[in-house]
Amino acid sequence: MVSDTNFQNKNLLLLTRARLNKRLTACSFVGFICALLISFAPLGSAYSKDQPFEIRSAESRLFQGVWFADVLIDFRLSDEALAALDSGIVLTIELQIQLARVRRFWLDKETAMLEQSFELSYQPLSERYVVRNLNSGEQDSFATLFSALNSMGRIVNLPIIDASLLDADEQYEIALRAVLDQNTLPGPLRLFAFWSSSFRLESDWYVWILNA
């Protein structure tokens, strides 16, 4: 009887926490949107002109018949993106990868185009940042935003293409960039992001040669 009571109390506590978390997220989101609308006039004034995302290095290697890439990315968020994250809004970062055959004077059409996406979120109850790989479903949590961004920016063993699909006598070029996916933002914020450079977070294309 006592165990049943404890079990019910535990379930009630978990349900209460879940409802509180949902209410906190909703209130934070509404407050955040109101703050953005009030400050709509000086759009992007707090946004750094430096490149927000920067691909520091990238290299490819062949292992067991598959080409993989190791990538190092420096992620920096604008003040507005940071405020959105702390208000409970999930940010989706997308890696766009293009593979094309190199000709003497031009590039062929894309041989392959790949996407790798990550979700970055903040959990107010646990006060931890969560990074989830949308392609594999794996996720990790971190005590600080720096640690979360640092982990997300160190990509190892990213599969690119099966070597059998490439011509061994040809040379191929890989182009990669990182982009904040604005289409996954909530409706009101998506409209704001369309006009504001504060949410236009992306890297330049990073290009290197893959010798098939």
Secondary structure by P-SEA (a helix, b strand, c coil): caaaaaaaaaaaaaaaaaaaaaaaaaaaaaaaaaaaaaacccccccccccccccccbbbbbbcccbbbbbbbbbbbbcaaaaaaaaabbbbbbbbbbbbbbbcccccccccbbbbbbbbbbbbccccbbbbbccccccccccccaaaaaaaaaccccccccccccccccbbbbbbbbbbcccccccaaaaaaaaacccccccccbbbbbbcc
